[in-house]
Structure formats: structure tokens, C-alpha cells
């Protein structure tokens, strides 16, 4: 039972444009959400997070939006750069690392 | 350099031959965990440890064992590997687990069981 879903396995965008990666969750107990980025042959690295008391969190070119009523979050990358090409995992938790759930990942390709 | 290391990075073995994947972190983190990554399923937690001598099952613990005798090390043991354990494995660590801390992941171990 996948409680965190990333329905787009892949996304391709042009350099300089916006990348929007989406994530849906089913468990209403989730109250903290994270995005991890993974390059080939490396482990995932933390990118950005948001708690359920917020609806937006921004860090440089990366912004995460949370819509609690729709149980949906999205990661916006503006402007996209070729170095952003990676697999992005969405993760959600009810408040601890023990019950963290990850999505299947979205492979982003940014074309020069 | 703060890091999580795993060994080996690649392993091909046969069904039933016991193996151990080592994991070590140098950040003095209390919390460590093991995940497996499979296509279409993302990362699923196998086991986690909140501190030395404290371990517990994650979502997919069947066929795996762990131990946490020292804070820095958290080996994953497959006593009798089977082909359905062919996967990409990641070890991770974080400051704690009582709230959500970002996790630091190792580079991964690609295991093939024939």
C-alpha cells in the first residue's frame, strides 16, 4: 500500500524553464514532508522540507508547496539547470523518522 | 568529511550464501536505518535503530537481520539470501528520530542474488 505516490516516473524540461514535480499522499497523519535528490551511483541527499503548519517553503531556486486538503505537494525548481537532472523522491512522515514513507521517485532531465 | 559509508558497493552472490553489508557513519548520529530501493516502489525501510542495542523492524524486515553494537556501525545481514532480495540497498543516519531529521544516506550497495 503506497501511501506516497509520485505518478510521473519522468519529466523533461528545457534549461531555464520551471520544473514542477508532484507528490500525493493518502495518510492524513503525515505532517512533515521532505524532498530528496539522487544522482546515479550516489545515495539520496536532502533537498528541502515543509511541515504541515506551512503551505510554502522556499530555498533558493527550490520551493515546496503543500495543499493539505488535497493531500498534495509539489516541488518547483526555477530556473531549471542541467545539474538538476536527477531522481527526486518525495517523503512523508507523521512526525518521526521511523515511519517515513517514500514515493517511487521522478526522474528529471533538464536539457541544455 | 561527514559521511555514511557502505561496503561492498556491488555484490553478486548465490541463493543461501550468508552475507553482510557494512554501514558506518562518522557524525555521531543516534539513528540509523536500512532501506531497499526497487523500481516503482521507491525506498522502503527494512530495519532501524534509535541507539546502541535498540533496533526495530521497518516495513520489509523479512529475511534480514541487523545489529547495533556500536554507535557508528549498523550492519545488514542476510542469513540466507534469495533472488527476491536482489535490490539496491541504502544505509542512512540522522541525529535522532523523535522528530523528523534529515537523513544522510550512504552511496548504496547493489546486490544481485542468483
Contacts between the chains, C-beta under 8 A, distances in Angstrom:
chain1	res1	chain2	res2	distance
A	2	B	41	7.5
A	2	B	42	7.7
A	4	B	42	7.3
A	6	B	42	7.7
A	32	B	100	4.3
A	34	B	100	7.3
A	34	B	102	6.9
A	36	B	105	7.9
A	41	B	107	6.9
A	41	B	108	7.4
A	42	B	107	5.7
A	42	B	108	7.4
A	43	B	4	7.1
A	43	B	90	5.4
A	43	B	92	7.5
A	43	B	104	8.0
A	43	B	105	3.1
A	43	B	106	5.2
A	43	B	107	5.2
A	43	B	108	5.6
A	44	B	43	7.4
A	44	B	90	7.2
A	44	B	105	4.9
A	45	B	105	7.0
A	46	B	102	3.9
A	46	B	103	7.0
A	46	B	104	7.8
A	49	B	100	7.4
A	49	B	102	7.1
A	89	B	42	6.3
A	89	B	43	6.6
A	91	B	43	7.9
A	93	B	100	5.0
A	95	B	99	6.5
A	95	B	100	6.4
A	96	B	97	5.3
A	96	B	98	6.1
A	96	B	99	6.5
A	96	B	100	6.5
A	97	B	31	5.8
A	97	B	33	7.1
A	97	B	48	7.3
A	97	B	94	5.7
A	97	B	96	7.8
A	97	B	97	4.2
A	97	B	100	6.2
A	97	B	101	6.2
A	97	B	103	6.6
A	98	B	45	8.0
A	98	B	48	5.8
A	98	B	50	7.7
A	98	B	56	7.3
A	98	B	58	7.8
A	98	B	97	5.5
A	100	B	45	6.9
A	100	B	100	7.5
A	100	B	103	7.8
A	102	B	35	7.7
A	102	B	42	4.2
A	102	B	43	4.0
A	102	B	44	7.4
A	103	B	42	5.2
A	104	B	39	7.9
A	104	B	40	5.3
A	104	B	41	6.0
A	104	B	42	4.2
A	105	B	42	5.8
